[in-house]
Amino acid sequence: MKKNMGTVDKTIRVFAAAIVALLYFTGVISGTLAIILMIIALVFIATSLFSFCPLYPLLGINTRKRE
């Protein structure tokens, strides 16, 4: 797995996941919408931890700085 996510990209994903979690635990979102958004939030966290997004190679995107 070649890393393809930059720091800004990872930060935005973690922030979005935190917002979804906050909305869920405060009861603002519930039901099917909450489940779908929480799954997406978990995917965002996982991709941020591994610095790899499986969709990026398919779309030709790489937000990581060149070394």
Secondary structure, 3 states (H helix, E strand, C coil): CCCCCCHHHHHHHHHHHHHHHHHHHCCCCCHHHHHHHHHHHHHHHHHHHHCCCCHHHHHCCCCCCCC
